[in-house]
Amino acid sequence: MKVTKEKNGEELTVFIEGAVDTKTAPLLRQEMEGELDDVTRVIFDLKDTDYTSSAGLRVFLGTYQTLEGKDGSMVLRHVSDEFMEILEMTGFTDFLEIER
C-alpha cells in the first residue's frame, strides 16, 4: 500500500494505492497520526483501492470520529463497486459521505 497526502488549508486529501488490510492498516493509521490536529475535512481518495478489511475500516472509523468530535467531515471518494459492497455490508454507508 502507498499513501500520499496533500494538505490545502484545513482540508487533507489522502490518496491510497493498494488494499487496506490487516498488514497495511497500521501504516495508514501511522500516516494519519498528527495530521488531524489542524484539519476539519479529510478526503480519502480510493481510486486505486478496491479492498479494505475490518482493520482498515477501524482506521476510517477512527478518523471519522475524530473529525466528528470537532464538527469536521470526512469523504470517501472514487469508491469502487467492490469497496462499496464492503461499506454497505458493514453499515458504513449509513453515516459516511461517499462519492463514487
MDTraj code that builds the backbone (N, CA, C; nanometers):
import mdtraj as md
import numpy as np

residues = "MET LYS VAL THR LYS GLU LYS ASN GLY GLU GLU LEU THR VAL PHE ILE GLU GLY ALA VAL ASP THR LYS THR ALA PRO LEU LEU ARG GLN GLU MET GLU GLY GLU LEU ASP ASP VAL THR ARG VAL ILE PHE ASP LEU LYS ASP THR ASP TYR THR SER SER ALA GLY LEU ARG VAL PHE LEU GLY THR TYR GLN THR LEU GLU GLY LYS ASP GLY SER MET VAL LEU ARG HIS VAL SER ASP GLU PHE MET GLU ILE LEU GLU MET THR GLY PHE THR ASP PHE LEU GLU ILE GLU ARG".split()
xyz = np.array([
    [0.0845, -0.1178, 0.0000],
    [0.0000, 0.0000, 0.0000],
    [0.0886, 0.1235, 0.0000],
    [0.0471, 0.2225, -0.0753],
    [0.1174, 0.3504, -0.0801],
    [0.0196, 0.4602, -0.0397],
    [0.0663, 0.5524, 0.0455],
    [-0.0175, 0.6627, 0.0923],
    [0.0506, 0.7938, 0.0550],
    [-0.0254, 0.8820, -0.0094],
    [0.0219, 1.0150, -0.0445],
    [-0.0780, 1.1148, 0.0114],
    [-0.0274, 1.2235, 0.0689],
    [-0.1166, 1.3217, 0.1314],
    [-0.0937, 1.4594, 0.0709],
    [-0.2038, 1.5338, 0.0559],
    [-0.1992, 1.6730, 0.0108],
    [-0.2852, 1.7554, 0.1057],
    [-0.2255, 1.8594, 0.1620],
    [-0.2994, 1.9458, 0.2541],
    [-0.3241, 2.0795, 0.1861],
    [-0.4491, 2.1257, 0.1980],
    [-0.4882, 2.2543, 0.1431],
    [-0.5697, 2.3259, 0.2507],
    [-0.5036, 2.4100, 0.3282],
    [-0.5715, 2.4765, 0.4395],
    [-0.6136, 2.3752, 0.5431],
    [-0.7430, 2.3708, 0.5728],
    [-0.7959, 2.2772, 0.6722],
    [-0.8447, 2.1470, 0.6097],
    [-0.8132, 2.1257, 0.4818],
    [-0.8557, 2.0044, 0.4121],
    [-0.7348, 1.9174, 0.3803],
    [-0.7469, 1.7907, 0.4098],
    [-0.6413, 1.6939, 0.3822],
    [-0.6967, 1.5871, 0.2893],
    [-0.6291, 1.5655, 0.1764],
    [-0.6660, 1.4576, 0.0861],
    [-0.5610, 1.3481, 0.0996],
    [-0.6091, 1.2269, 0.1211],
    [-0.5220, 1.1113, 0.1393],
    [-0.5479, 1.0150, 0.0237],
    [-0.4468, 0.9955, -0.0605],
    [-0.4559, 0.9038, -0.1737],
    [-0.3996, 0.7690, -0.1298],
    [-0.4784, 0.6636, -0.1478],
    [-0.4362, 0.5303, -0.1067],
    [-0.4281, 0.4413, -0.2300],
    [-0.3129, 0.3774, -0.2474],
    [-0.2944, 0.2812, -0.3562],
    [-0.2738, 0.1438, -0.2936],
    [-0.3591, 0.0490, -0.3304],
    [-0.3477, -0.0857, -0.2774],
    [-0.4528, -0.1130, -0.1725],
    [-0.4539, -0.2356, -0.1241],
    [-0.5530, -0.2786, -0.0260],
    [-0.5204, -0.2255, 0.1128],
    [-0.6260, -0.1964, 0.1885],
    [-0.6114, -0.1593, 0.3287],
    [-0.6573, -0.2814, 0.4090],
    [-0.5608, -0.3582, 0.4553],
    [-0.5929, -0.4832, 0.5243],
    [-0.5173, -0.4915, 0.6563],
    [-0.5181, -0.6079, 0.7149],
    [-0.4552, -0.6266, 0.8460],
    [-0.3078, -0.5883, 0.8431],
    [-0.2429, -0.6133, 0.7326],
    [-0.0995, -0.5837, 0.7198],
    [-0.0724, -0.4351, 0.6983],
    [-0.1577, -0.3679, 0.6216],
    [-0.1304, -0.2293, 0.5831],
    [-0.2051, -0.1245, 0.6649],
    [-0.3118, -0.1634, 0.7338],
    [-0.3888, -0.0665, 0.8131],
    [-0.3031, 0.0048, 0.9184],
    [-0.2104, -0.0638, 0.9869],
    [-0.1255, 0.0084, 1.0824],
    [-0.0428, 0.1191, 1.0165],
    [-0.0001, 0.0968, 0.8921],
    [0.0737, 0.2007, 0.8191],
    [-0.0164, 0.3211, 0.7934],
    [-0.1405, 0.2969, 0.7523],
    [-0.2343, 0.4068, 0.7286],
    [-0.2609, 0.4821, 0.8587],
    [-0.2809, 0.4086, 0.9673],
    [-0.3029, 0.4731, 1.0976],
    [-0.1825, 0.5610, 1.1328],
    [-0.0634, 0.5088, 1.1114],
    [0.0591, 0.5842, 1.1400],
    [0.0678, 0.7097, 1.0521],
    [0.0316, 0.6962, 0.9263],
    [0.0333, 0.8106, 0.8337],
    [-0.0644, 0.9202, 0.8779],
    [-0.1718, 0.8813, 0.9454],
    [-0.2742, 0.9776, 0.9870],
    [-0.2421, 1.0441, 1.1211],
    [-0.1518, 0.9854, 1.1982],
    [-0.1183, 1.0403, 1.3300],
    [-0.0680, 1.1839, 1.3174],
    [-0.1264, 1.2720, 1.3957],
    [-0.0859, 1.4116, 1.3964],
    [-0.1400, 1.4944, 1.2815],
    [-0.1970, 1.4299, 1.1820],
    [-0.2471, 1.5020, 1.0645],
    [-0.3808, 1.5702, 1.0906],
    [-0.4547, 1.5261, 1.1905],
    [-0.5903, 1.5763, 1.2117],
    [-0.5963, 1.6946, 1.3070],
    [-0.4826, 1.7343, 1.3612],
    [-0.4808, 1.8429, 1.4595],
    [-0.5371, 1.9737, 1.4039],
    [-0.4972, 2.0105, 1.2831],
    [-0.5399, 2.1382, 1.2248],
    [-0.6231, 2.1183, 1.0980],
    [-0.6913, 2.0040, 1.0905],
    [-0.7711, 1.9699, 0.9731],
    [-0.9165, 1.9509, 1.0155],
    [-1.0099, 2.0002, 0.9339],
    [-1.1517, 1.9805, 0.9628],
    [-1.2206, 1.8957, 0.8560],
    [-1.1501, 1.8661, 0.7481],
    [-1.2079, 1.7843, 0.6404],
    [-1.0991, 1.6926, 0.5856],
    [-1.1326, 1.5634, 0.5776],
    [-1.0417, 1.4654, 0.5202],
    [-1.1127, 1.3961, 0.4056],
    [-1.0433, 1.3868, 0.2945],
    [-1.0932, 1.3140, 0.1778],
    [-0.9994, 1.1964, 0.1556],
    [-1.0522, 1.0760, 0.1637],
    [-0.9753, 0.9575, 0.1279],
    [-1.0062, 0.9272, -0.0177],
    [-0.9062, 0.9412, -0.1049],
    [-0.9242, 0.9114, -0.2467],
    [-0.8883, 0.7644, -0.2671],
    [-0.9888, 0.6850, -0.3014],
    [-0.9731, 0.5405, -0.3103],
    [-0.9749, 0.4905, -0.4540],
    [-0.9363, 0.5765, -0.5460],
    [-0.9376, 0.5409, -0.6881],
    [-0.8564, 0.4136, -0.7142],
    [-0.7462, 0.3973, -0.6431],
    [-0.6577, 0.2826, -0.6640],
    [-0.6666, 0.1808, -0.5506],
    [-0.7829, 0.1771, -0.4842],
    [-0.8065, 0.0840, -0.3732],
    [-0.9391, 0.0143, -0.3958],
    [-0.9382, -0.1193, -0.3877],
    [-1.0657, -0.1886, -0.4064],
    [-1.0991, -0.2826, -0.2917],
    [-1.0172, -0.2805, -0.1850],
    [-1.0449, -0.3705, -0.0734],
    [-1.0034, -0.3071, 0.0584],
    [-1.0835, -0.3320, 0.1607],
    [-1.0454, -0.2999, 0.2972],
    [-1.0946, -0.4122, 0.3880],
    [-1.0151, -0.4418, 0.4865],
    [-1.0561, -0.5391, 0.5881],
    [-1.1138, -0.4617, 0.7060],
    [-1.1523, -0.5346, 0.8094],
    [-1.2047, -0.4683, 0.9291],
    [-1.0981, -0.3787, 0.9918],
    [-0.9720, -0.4143, 0.9778],
    [-0.8640, -0.3297, 1.0313],
    [-0.8617, -0.1947, 0.9607],
    [-0.8829, -0.1943, 0.8312],
    [-0.8897, -0.0694, 0.7564],
    [-1.0127, 0.0108, 0.7928],
    [-1.1248, -0.0576, 0.8097],
    [-1.2476, 0.0110, 0.8493],
    [-1.2302, 0.0815, 0.9835],
    [-1.1540, 0.0210, 1.0736],
    [-1.1295, 0.0837, 1.2041],
    [-1.0509, 0.2147, 1.1880],
    [-0.9575, 0.2187, 1.0946],
    [-0.8826, 0.3428, 1.0702],
    [-0.9767, 0.4502, 1.0162],
    [-1.0606, 0.4134, 0.9200],
    [-1.1565, 0.5101, 0.8655],
    [-1.2531, 0.5576, 0.9739],
    [-1.3017, 0.4647, 1.0549],
    [-1.3944, 0.5000, 1.1622],
    [-1.3285, 0.5920, 1.2645],
    [-1.2057, 0.5632, 1.3017],
    [-1.1341, 0.6475, 1.3978],
    [-1.1148, 0.7886, 1.3449],
    [-1.0828, 0.7995, 1.2178],
    [-1.0673, 0.9310, 1.1553],
    [-1.2005, 1.0046, 1.1556],
    [-1.3059, 0.9346, 1.1170],
    [-1.4404, 0.9939, 1.1157],
    [-1.4787, 1.0454, 1.2545],
    [-1.4562, 0.9638, 1.3565],
    [-1.4942, 1.0022, 1.4925],
    [-1.4144, 1.1224, 1.5417],
    [-1.2871, 1.1277, 1.5092],
    [-1.2043, 1.2426, 1.5478],
    [-1.2566, 1.3701, 1.4838],
    [-1.2874, 1.3623, 1.3547],
    [-1.3377, 1.4799, 1.2837],
    [-1.4765, 1.5195, 1.3310],
    [-1.5617, 1.4219, 1.3546],
    [-1.6967, 1.4498, 1.4019],
    [-1.6923, 1.5210, 1.5369],
    [-1.5961, 1.4848, 1.6187],
    [-1.5815, 1.5463, 1.7502],
    [-1.5470, 1.6931, 1.7457],
    [-1.4994, 1.7400, 1.6313],
    [-1.4691, 1.8825, 1.6177],
    [-1.5451, 1.9442, 1.5003],
    [-1.6652, 1.8900, 1.4750],
    [-1.7554, 1.9381, 1.3694],
    [-1.6906, 1.9378, 1.2315],
    [-1.6058, 1.8404, 1.2077],
    [-1.5427, 1.8260, 1.0769],
    [-1.6179, 1.7251, 0.9918],
    [-1.5595, 1.6904, 0.8783],
    [-1.6238, 1.5948, 0.7886],
    [-1.5197, 1.5081, 0.7199],
    [-1.5661, 1.3949, 0.6710],
    [-1.4804, 1.3002, 0.6018],
    [-1.5535, 1.2455, 0.4810],
    [-1.4804, 1.2278, 0.3724],
    [-1.5374, 1.1791, 0.2473],
    [-1.4537, 1.0611, 0.1987],
    [-1.5213, 0.9577, 0.1498],
    [-1.4538, 0.8519, 0.0758],
    [-1.4861, 0.8770, -0.0709],
    [-1.3831, 0.9041, -0.1489],
    [-1.4011, 0.9439, -0.2896],
    [-1.3496, 0.8343, -0.3831],
    [-1.4124, 0.8222, -0.4980],
    [-1.3756, 0.7250, -0.6016],
    [-1.3839, 0.5818, -0.5481],
    [-1.4956, 0.5518, -0.4835],
    [-1.5158, 0.4203, -0.4234],
    [-1.5542, 0.3195, -0.5318],
    [-1.4796, 0.2100, -0.5404],
    [-1.5081, 0.1052, -0.6387],
    [-1.6318, 0.0249, -0.5965],
    [-1.6849, -0.0526, -0.6886],
    [-1.8007, -0.1369, -0.6583],
    [-1.7675, -0.2356, -0.5463],
    [-1.6479, -0.2946, -0.5522],
    [-1.6065, -0.3928, -0.4517],
    [-1.5974, -0.3281, -0.3135],
    [-1.5363, -0.2108, -0.3088],
    [-1.5211, -0.1391, -0.1820],
    [-1.6582, -0.0979, -0.1295],
    [-1.7456, -0.0544, -0.2195],
    [-1.8800, -0.0126, -0.1809],
    [-1.9581, -0.1274, -0.1181],
    [-1.9409, -0.2480, -0.1714],
    [-2.0079, -0.3646, -0.1136],
    [-1.9677, -0.3838, 0.0319],
    [-1.8407, -0.3680, 0.0610],
    [-1.7912, -0.3829, 0.1976],
    [-1.8531, -0.2758, 0.2873],
    [-1.8577, -0.1517, 0.2384],
    [-1.9162, -0.0421, 0.3158],
    [-2.0643, -0.0656, 0.3421],
    [-2.1347, -0.1178, 0.2429],
    [-2.2780, -0.1449, 0.2594],
    [-2.3016, -0.2579, 0.3588],
    [-2.2215, -0.3648, 0.3492],
    [-2.2394, -0.4796, 0.4391],
    [-2.2109, -0.4439, 0.5849],
    [-2.1220, -0.3481, 0.6057],
    [-2.0821, -0.3127, 0.7422],
    [-2.1595, -0.1936, 0.7976],
    [-2.2471, -0.1343, 0.7173],
    [-2.3278, -0.0221, 0.7644],
    [-2.2584, 0.1126, 0.7580],
    [-2.1390, 0.1177, 0.7014],
    [-2.0664, 0.2442, 0.6930],
    [-2.1349, 0.3433, 0.5998],
    [-2.2161, 0.2940, 0.5076],
    [-2.2877, 0.3841, 0.4173],
    [-2.3953, 0.4636, 0.4899],
    [-2.4299, 0.4210, 0.6112],
    [-2.5327, 0.4910, 0.6880],
    [-2.4836, 0.6244, 0.7439],
    [-2.3532, 0.6404, 0.7586],
    [-2.3036, 0.7639, 0.8206],
    [-2.1870, 0.8299, 0.7476],
    [-2.1247, 0.7615, 0.6527],
    [-2.0137, 0.8223, 0.5806],
    [-2.0610, 0.8908, 0.4529],
    [-1.9931, 0.9979, 0.4184],
    [-2.0167, 1.0641, 0.2903],
    [-1.9328, 0.9906, 0.1859],
    [-1.9981, 0.9421, 0.0816],
    [-1.9307, 0.8610, -0.0195],
    [-1.9545, 0.9230, -0.1550],
    [-1.8469, 0.9403, -0.2302],
    [-1.8539, 0.9920, -0.3662],
    [-1.8019, 0.8840, -0.4593],
    [-1.8870, 0.8410, -0.5502],
    [-1.8473, 0.7338, -0.6417],
    [-1.7820, 0.7952, -0.7619],
])
top = md.Topology()
chain = top.add_chain()
for i, resn in enumerate(residues, 1):
    res = top.add_residue(resn, chain, resSeq=i)
    for name in ("N", "CA", "C"):
        top.add_atom(name, md.element.get_by_symbol(name[0]), res)
traj = md.Trajectory(xyz[None], top)
